């Protein structure tokens, strides 16, 4: 694991991914998505039958131009349900 200054994460990720030297995974704000798409450093994700397992707000947060780019880490199964 490498720790970085949060302000450097997005630009470092954009610069490093095309070289093959970038991280396997990174954490950032959902409003970075436009810049990451423009730089070509994210891929689409087909949620398929699992789409209903995620809160819609999570799917919406990582949807850009109608394409799901990655699901949120918060999965419905990870929290208690009041109806249970």
DSSP file (Angstrom, degrees, kcal/mol; ACC not computed):
  #  RESIDUE AA STRUCTURE BP1 BP2  ACC     N-H-->O    O-->H-N    N-H-->O    O-->H-N    TCO  KAPPA ALPHA  PHI   PSI    X-CA   Y-CA   Z-CA
    1    1 A X              0   0    0      0, 0.0     2,-0.5     0, 0.0     0, 0.0   0.000 360.0 360.0 360.0 138.9    0.0    0.0    0.0
    2    2 A X        -     0   0    0      2,-0.0     2,-0.4     0, 0.0    21,-0.0  -0.977 360.0-149.3-118.3 128.5    1.2    3.5   -0.9
    3    3 A X        +     0   0    0     -2,-0.5     2,-0.3     0, 0.0     3,-0.0  -0.820  21.6 178.6 -97.3 137.8   -0.1    6.5    1.0
    4    4 A X        -     0   0    0     -2,-0.4     2,-0.3     0, 0.0     5,-0.1  -0.916  39.7 -90.2-133.9 159.6   -0.3    9.8   -1.0
    5    5 A X    >>  -     0   0    0     -2,-0.3     3,-1.9     1,-0.1     4,-0.8  -0.549  39.7-129.6 -64.4 130.0   -1.4   13.3   -0.4
    6    6 A X  H >> S+     0   0    0     -2,-0.3     3,-0.8     1,-0.3     4,-0.6   0.844 105.9  60.2 -55.8 -37.0   -5.1   13.4   -1.4
    7    7 A X  H 34 S+     0   0    0      1,-0.2     4,-0.4     2,-0.1    -1,-0.3   0.728 106.8  47.6 -65.1 -20.6   -4.5   16.5   -3.6
    8    8 A X  H <> S+     0   0    0     -3,-1.9     4,-2.5     1,-0.1     5,-0.3   0.627  89.3  86.2 -92.8 -15.6   -2.0   14.5   -5.7
    9    9 A X  H <X S+     0   0    0     -3,-0.8     4,-2.8    -4,-0.8     5,-0.2   0.910  88.4  44.5 -57.0 -52.8   -4.1   11.3   -6.2
   10   10 A X  H  X S+     0   0    0     -4,-0.6     4,-2.6     1,-0.2     5,-0.2   0.945 117.6  42.8 -62.2 -50.4   -6.2   12.2   -9.3
   11   11 A X  H  > S+     0   0    0     -4,-0.4     4,-2.0     1,-0.2    -1,-0.2   0.888 115.7  49.2 -65.7 -38.4   -3.3   13.8  -11.3
   12   12 A X  H  X S+     0   0    0     -4,-2.5     4,-2.6     2,-0.2     5,-0.2   0.916 111.7  49.7 -65.1 -42.2   -0.9   11.0  -10.4
   13   13 A X  H  X S+     0   0    0     -4,-2.8     4,-2.4    -5,-0.3     5,-0.2   0.936 111.5  48.2 -61.1 -47.5   -3.5    8.3  -11.3
   14   14 A X  H  X S+     0   0    0     -4,-2.6     4,-0.6     1,-0.2    -1,-0.2   0.875 116.6  43.8 -61.1 -38.5   -4.1   10.0  -14.7
   15   15 A X  H  < S+     0   0    0     -4,-2.0     4,-0.3    -5,-0.2    -1,-0.2   0.853 118.8  41.4 -75.3 -35.4   -0.4   10.2  -15.4
   16   16 A X  H >X>S+     0   0    0     -4,-2.6     5,-1.2    -5,-0.2     3,-1.1   0.836  98.1  69.3 -87.6 -34.1    0.5    6.7  -14.2
   17   17 A X  H ><5S+     0   0    0     -4,-2.4     3,-1.6     1,-0.3     5,-0.2   0.908  97.5  52.1 -56.1 -47.1   -2.2    4.5  -15.5
   18   18 A X  T 3<5S+     0   0    0     -4,-0.6    -1,-0.3     1,-0.3    -2,-0.1   0.757 107.5  54.6 -62.9 -20.8   -1.2    4.8  -19.2
   19   19 A X  T <45S-     0   0    0     -3,-1.1    -1,-0.3    -4,-0.3    -2,-0.2   0.585 110.6-120.3 -85.6 -10.4    2.3    3.9  -18.4
   20   20 A X  T <<5S+     0   0    0     -3,-1.6    -3,-0.2    -4,-0.7    -2,-0.1   0.479  93.9  98.5  82.3   1.6    1.3    0.6  -16.7
   21   21 A X      < +     0   0    0     -5,-1.2    -4,-0.2     2,-0.0    -5,-0.1   0.367  55.0 109.6-102.0   2.5    2.9    1.9  -13.5
   22   22 A X  S    S-     0   0    0     -6,-0.9    -9,-0.1    -5,-0.2    -8,-0.0  -0.163  77.5 -83.9 -74.4 172.0   -0.3    3.1  -11.8
   23   23 A X        -     0   0    0      1,-0.1    -1,-0.1   -21,-0.0     3,-0.1  -0.295  27.1-125.4 -71.9 160.0   -2.0    1.5   -8.9
   24   24 A X  S    S+     0   0    0      1,-0.2     2,-0.3    -2,-0.0    -1,-0.1   0.813  94.9   6.9 -71.5 -31.2   -4.4   -1.4   -9.2
   25   25 A X        -     0   0    0      2,-0.0     2,-0.3     0, 0.0    -1,-0.2  -0.991  66.5-175.1-150.2 150.5   -7.0    0.6   -7.3
   26   26 A X        -     0   0    0     -2,-0.3     2,-0.4    -3,-0.1   -16,-0.0  -0.948  19.3-132.1-142.2 164.0   -7.4    4.1   -6.0
   27   27 A X        +     0   0    0     -2,-0.3     2,-0.3     0, 0.0   -18,-0.0  -0.974  38.7 143.2-120.4 132.3  -10.0    6.0   -4.0
   28   28 A X        -     0   0    0     -2,-0.4     2,-0.1   -19,-0.1    -2,-0.0  -0.951  50.5 -72.2-157.0 175.3  -11.3    9.3   -5.0
   29   29 A X    >   -     0   0    0     -2,-0.3     3,-1.8     1,-0.1     4,-0.2  -0.445  38.4-123.9 -75.3 147.3  -14.3   11.6   -5.1
   30   30 A X  G >  S+     0   0    0      1,-0.3     3,-1.5     2,-0.2     4,-0.2   0.755 107.9  69.2 -64.6 -22.6  -17.1   10.8   -7.6
   31   31 A X  G 3  S+     0   0    0      1,-0.3     4,-0.3     2,-0.1    -1,-0.3   0.474  85.0  70.4 -77.7   2.3  -16.8   14.3   -9.1
   32   32 A X  G X> S+     0   0    0     -3,-1.8     4,-2.2     1,-0.2     3,-0.6   0.600  73.1  94.4 -81.0 -14.0  -13.4   13.2  -10.5
   33   33 A X  H <> S+     0   0    0     -3,-1.5     4,-2.8     1,-0.3     5,-0.2   0.836  77.4  53.6 -53.7 -44.0  -15.2   11.0  -12.9
   34   34 A X  H 3> S+     0   0    0     -3,-0.3     4,-2.6     1,-0.2    -1,-0.3   0.920 111.7  45.5 -57.9 -45.2  -15.4   13.4  -15.8
   35   35 A X  H <> S+     0   0    0     -3,-0.6     4,-1.7    -4,-0.3    -1,-0.2   0.879 113.3  50.1 -66.2 -37.8  -11.6   14.0  -15.7
   36   36 A X  H  X>S+     0   0    0     -4,-2.2     5,-2.2     2,-0.2     4,-0.5   0.892 112.5  46.9 -68.7 -39.1  -10.9   10.3  -15.4
   37   37 A X  H ><5S+     0   0    0     -4,-2.8     3,-1.3    -5,-0.2    -2,-0.2   0.940 111.2  51.5 -64.9 -47.2  -13.2    9.5  -18.4
   38   38 A X  H 3<5S+     0   0    0     -4,-2.6    -2,-0.2     1,-0.3    -1,-0.2   0.844 110.9  48.8 -59.0 -34.2  -11.6   12.3  -20.5
   39   39 A X  H 3<5S-     0   0    0     -4,-1.7    -1,-0.3    -5,-0.2    -2,-0.2   0.574 110.2-125.5 -82.6  -9.5   -8.1   10.9  -19.7
   40   40 A X  T <<5S+     0   0    0     -3,-1.3    -3,-0.2    -4,-0.5    -2,-0.1   0.802  72.1 125.2  73.2  29.3   -9.3    7.3  -20.7
   41   41 A X      < +     0   0    0     -5,-2.2     2,-0.3     2,-0.0    -4,-0.2   0.249  56.2  65.1-108.6  13.3   -8.2    5.8  -17.4
   42   42 A X        -     0   0    0     -6,-0.4     2,-0.3    -5,-0.2    28,-0.1  -0.955  64.8-149.9-129.9 154.4  -11.6    4.1  -16.4
   43   43 A X        -     0   0    0     -2,-0.3     2,-0.1    26,-0.3    -2,-0.0  -0.793  25.4-101.7-116.2 161.2  -13.6    1.3  -17.9
   44   44 A X        -     0   0    0     -2,-0.3     2,-0.4    26,-0.0    25,-0.3  -0.429  29.3-146.1 -77.4 158.9  -17.3    0.7  -18.0
   45   45 A X        -     0   0    0     23,-3.0     2,-0.9    -2,-0.1    23,-0.3  -0.996   4.3-146.5-127.4 128.3  -18.8   -1.9  -15.8
   46   46 A X        -     0   0    0     -2,-0.4     3,-0.1     1,-0.2    23,-0.0  -0.841  13.4-174.6 -94.3 105.0  -21.8   -4.1  -16.7
   47   47 A X    >   +     0   0    0     -2,-0.9     3,-2.2     1,-0.2     4,-0.3   0.728  20.7 169.3 -73.4 -20.4  -23.6   -4.6  -13.5
   48   48 A X  G >   -     0   0    0      1,-0.3     3,-1.4     2,-0.2     4,-0.2  -0.128  67.8  -5.5  49.7-131.8  -26.1   -7.0  -15.2
   49   49 A X  G >  S+     0   0    0      1,-0.3     3,-0.5     2,-0.1    -1,-0.3   0.653 130.6  65.9 -69.4 -15.7  -28.3   -8.8  -12.8
   50   50 A X  G X  S+     0   0    0     -3,-2.2     3,-2.2     1,-0.2     4,-0.4   0.552  71.7  95.0 -84.3  -6.0  -26.4   -7.4   -9.8
   51   51 A X  G X  S+     0   0    0     -3,-1.4     3,-1.4    -4,-0.3    -1,-0.2   0.854  80.9  55.4 -54.2 -38.1  -27.6   -3.8  -10.5
   52   52 A X  G <  S+     0   0    0     -3,-0.5    -1,-0.3     1,-0.3    -2,-0.1   0.614  94.0  70.1 -72.5 -10.6  -30.5   -4.1   -8.1
   53   53 A X  G <  S+     0   0    0     -3,-2.2    23,-1.8    -4,-0.1     2,-0.3   0.598  92.2  71.7 -79.1 -10.8  -28.1   -5.1   -5.3
   54   54 A X  B <  S-A   75   0A   0     -3,-1.4    21,-0.1    -4,-0.4     2,-0.1  -0.806  93.3-104.5-108.3 146.1  -26.8   -1.5   -5.2
   55   55 A X    >>  -     0   0    0     19,-0.5     4,-1.8    -2,-0.3     3,-0.8  -0.450  31.0-127.2 -61.3 137.7  -28.4    1.6   -3.9
   56   56 A X  H 3> S+     0   0    0      1,-0.3     4,-3.0     2,-0.2     5,-0.2   0.860 109.1  59.2 -58.9 -36.9  -29.5    3.7   -6.9
   57   57 A X  H 3> S+     0   0    0      1,-0.2     4,-1.7     2,-0.2    -1,-0.3   0.850 105.3  50.2 -62.3 -33.0  -27.7    6.7   -5.5
   58   58 A X  H <> S+     0   0    0     -3,-0.8     4,-0.9     2,-0.2    -1,-0.2   0.913 112.1  46.0 -70.1 -43.2  -24.5    4.7   -5.6
   59   59 A X  H >< S+     0   0    0     -4,-1.8     3,-0.7     1,-0.2    10,-0.2   0.926 113.0  50.6 -64.3 -44.3  -25.0    3.6   -9.2
   60   60 A X  H >< S+     0   0    0     -4,-3.0     3,-1.5     1,-0.2    -1,-0.2   0.869 103.4  59.5 -61.2 -37.4  -26.0    7.2  -10.2
   61   61 A X  H 3< S+     0   0    0     -4,-1.7    -1,-0.2     1,-0.3    -2,-0.2   0.780 112.6  38.8 -64.3 -26.5  -22.9    8.6   -8.6
   62   62 A X  T << S+     0   0    0     -4,-0.9     7,-3.2    -3,-0.7     8,-0.8  -0.096  92.0 104.7-118.1  34.7  -20.7    6.5  -10.9
   63   63 A X  E <   -B   68   0B   0     -3,-1.5     2,-0.4     5,-0.2     5,-0.2  -0.966  43.9-179.8-113.5 131.1  -22.6    6.8  -14.1
   64   64 A X  E >  S-B   67   0B   0      3,-2.5     3,-1.9    -2,-0.5    -3,-0.0  -0.993  70.1 -11.6-135.1 124.7  -21.3    9.1  -16.8
   65   65 A X  T 3  S-     0   0    0     -2,-0.4    -1,-0.1     1,-0.3     3,-0.1   0.870 130.3 -53.9  51.3  40.2  -23.0    9.6  -20.1
   66   66 A X  T 3  S+     0   0    0      1,-0.2     2,-0.5    -3,-0.0    -1,-0.3   0.477 115.2 114.2  79.3   2.1  -25.3    6.7  -19.4
   67   67 A X  E <   -B   64   0B   0     -3,-1.9    -3,-2.5   -21,-0.0     2,-0.5  -0.917  65.2-132.4-110.6 128.6  -22.4    4.3  -18.7
   68   68 A X  E     -B   63   0B   0     -2,-0.5   -23,-3.0   -23,-0.3    -5,-0.2  -0.666  24.0-177.5 -74.6 125.5  -21.8    2.7  -15.2
   69   69 A X        -     0   0    0     -7,-3.2   -26,-0.3    -2,-0.5     2,-0.2   0.727  63.3 -20.4-103.0 -25.9  -18.1    3.2  -14.6
   70   70 A X        -     0   0    0     -8,-0.8    -1,-0.4   -11,-0.2     2,-0.1  -0.798  66.4-114.5-174.2 142.5  -17.8    1.5  -11.3
   71   71 A X        -     0   0    0     -2,-0.2   -12,-0.1    -3,-0.1     4,-0.1  -0.471  38.4-102.6 -78.3 153.8  -20.1    0.6   -8.5
   72   72 A X        -     0   0    0      2,-0.2    -1,-0.1   -17,-0.2   -14,-0.1  -0.329  25.8-121.5 -64.9 156.3  -19.8    2.2   -5.1
   73   73 A X  S    S+     0   0    0     -3,-0.1     2,-0.9     2,-0.1    -1,-0.1   0.650  91.3  94.6 -74.9 -13.7  -18.3    0.0   -2.4
   74   74 A X        -     0   0    0    -19,-0.1   -19,-0.5     3,-0.0     2,-0.3  -0.713  59.3-175.4 -84.8 110.9  -21.4    0.4   -0.4
   75   75 A X  B >   -A   54   0A   0     -2,-0.9     3,-2.6   -21,-0.1     4,-0.2  -0.793  36.0-118.6-105.2 144.3  -23.6   -2.7   -1.2
   76   76 A X  G >  S+     0   0    0    -23,-1.8     3,-1.3    -2,-0.3   -22,-0.1   0.832 114.5  59.8 -53.7 -33.6  -27.1   -3.1    0.2
   77   77 A X  G 3  S+     0   0    0    -24,-0.3    -1,-0.3     1,-0.2     4,-0.1   0.612  92.8  69.0 -70.9 -10.4  -26.0   -6.2    2.0
   78   78 A X  G <  S+     0   0    0     -3,-2.6     2,-0.3     2,-0.1    -1,-0.2   0.449  97.5  53.6 -89.3  -0.3  -23.4   -4.2    3.9
   79   79 A X  S <  S-     0   0    0     -3,-1.3     2,-0.1    -4,-0.2    -5,-0.0  -0.942  90.8 -98.8-133.0 154.7  -25.9   -2.3    6.0
   80   80 A X        -     0   0    0     -2,-0.3     2,-0.5     1,-0.1    -2,-0.1  -0.432  32.7-135.1 -70.4 147.2  -28.8   -3.2    8.2
   81   81 A X    >   -     0   0    0      1,-0.1     3,-1.7    -2,-0.1    -1,-0.1  -0.898   2.5-145.5-102.4 126.8  -32.2   -3.1    6.7
   82   82 A X  T 3  S+     0   0    0     -2,-0.5    -1,-0.1     1,-0.3    -2,-0.0   0.800  98.4  60.3 -62.2 -26.5  -34.9   -1.4    8.9
   83   83 A X  T 3         0   0    0      1,-0.2    -1,-0.3    -3,-0.0    -3,-0.0   0.558 360.0 360.0 -79.3  -5.5  -37.5   -3.8    7.5
   84   84 A X    <         0   0    0     -3,-1.7    -1,-0.2     0, 0.0    -2,-0.2   0.463 360.0 360.0 -89.6 360.0  -35.7   -6.9    8.8
